[in-house]
Amino acid sequence: MAEFIKAAPKSWHHRLIIPAIPKDGMPYTESFSLSADRKINYWEQLYLLTDPLQVKVEAYRAEGRIIAVISISGSVTVPCSRCLEPAGVAIEGELRYLFSLDKENSKKNEPDHETDADEELMMLDSWEDEIDLGPLVWEVLITLLPTAPLCSEECRGLCPKCGANLNNSSCTCTDEKGDPRFEVLKSLMQKEQHK
């Protein structure tokens, strides 16, 4: 077993059954929860789901297509971007997916069909009667993961010299002016001024 999760876990095996979606355009809704037994590793940042992820799926048929809106809500714990202490962050959001069984219709440009420019039409084979939701829920989740979370707005971070957590105590580092790596340049400038 891998130490971290980098893709939708196999335990997120949940299917949207296509025949269950009414043909009259009425929405089909379903809710369920998913959990993760390990930390999620996304772009080398580690996230821990603190509660099961709440998932809501709303699907309906329109113009020969299936439109599925996947909404998720939950909370994750991730290291604070300033002090590295655990920071709890609530996540909530949704993505919309378009599916089609009709390959010919999908190639045509339908000016009266409302779509967002970033939506991609996913083709289903004619024999498919279900859609695997696991990878789609994963995609919604990773779009919501915070990139620079804070444990609090007042977080003072770490001392750049000694690494002390300035939220817990003050450090004894002196506040020298300037970067010691530029001392050579500083001495050259002083020589230039004395000429």
Residue pairs with C-beta under 8 A, 6 or more apart in sequence:
1 38
2 38
3 38
4 38
4 39
4 40
4 41
4 46
5 36
5 38
5 39
5 40
5 41
6 40
6 41
6 42
7 135
7 138
8 134
8 135
8 137
8 138
9 36
9 37
9 134
10 134
11 34
11 35
11 37
12 34
12 133
12 134
12 137
12 138
13 132
13 134
14 32
14 34
14 55
14 132
14 133
14 134
14 137
15 130
15 131
15 132
15 133
16 30
16 57
16 59
16 68
16 130
16 131
16 133
17 129
17 130
18 66
18 124
18 128
18 129
18 130
18 131
19 129
20 28
21 28
21 59
21 60
21 61
21 66
22 28
22 60
22 61
23 61
25 60
25 61
25 62
26 60
27 58
27 59
27 60
28 58
28 59
28 60
29 56
29 57
29 58
29 59
30 56
30 57
31 54
31 55
31 56
31 57
32 55
33 52
33 53
33 54
33 55
34 52
34 53
34 55
34 137
35 49
35 52
35 53
36 48
36 49
36 53
39 46
39 47
39 48
40 46
40 47
40 48
40 49
40 76
40 141
40 145
42 142
42 145
45 78
45 79
45 145
45 147
46 78
46 79
47 76
47 77
47 78
47 145
48 76
48 77
48 78
49 74
49 75
49 76
50 74
50 75
50 76
50 77
50 88
51 74
51 75
52 74
53 72
53 73
53 74
53 137
53 141
54 72
54 73
54 74
55 70
55 71
55 72
55 133
55 137
56 70
56 71
56 72
57 68
57 69
57 70
57 71
57 133
58 68
58 69
58 71
59 66
59 67
59 68
59 69
60 66
60 67
61 67
63 110
63 113
64 100
64 101
64 102
64 105
65 98
65 99
65 100
65 121
66 98
66 99
66 100
66 124
66 131
67 96
67 97
67 98
67 99
68 96
68 97
68 99
68 131
68 136
69 94
69 95
69 96
69 97
70 94
70 95
70 96
70 97
70 133
70 136
70 137
70 140
71 92
71 93
71 94
71 140
72 91
72 92
72 93
72 94
72 137
72 140
72 141
72 144
73 90
73 91
73 92
74 90
74 91
74 92
75 88
75 89
75 90
75 91
76 88
76 89
76 91
76 145
76 146
77 86
77 87
77 88
77 89
78 86
78 87
78 89
78 145
78 146
78 149
79 85
79 86
79 87
79 149
80 86
80 87
80 149
80 150
80 151
80 155
81 148
81 149
81 150
82 150
82 151
82 155
82 156
82 157
82 158
83 151
83 155
83 156
83 157
83 158
83 165
83 166
83 167
84 158
85 151
85 165
85 167
86 151
87 149
87 150
87 151
89 146
89 149
91 141
91 144
91 145
91 146
92 144
93 140
93 143
93 144
94 140
95 136
95 139
95 140
95 143
96 116
96 119
97 119
97 122
97 136
98 115
98 119
98 120
98 121
98 122
99 121
99 122
99 123
99 124
99 131
100 106
100 121
100 122
100 123
100 124
101 123
101 124
101 125
101 126
101 128
103 123
106 121
106 123
115 121
124 131
151 167
155 167
156 166
156 167
157 166
157 167
158 164
158 165
158 166
159 166
159 171
159 173
161 171
161 173
162 171
162 172
162 173
164 170
164 171
178 186
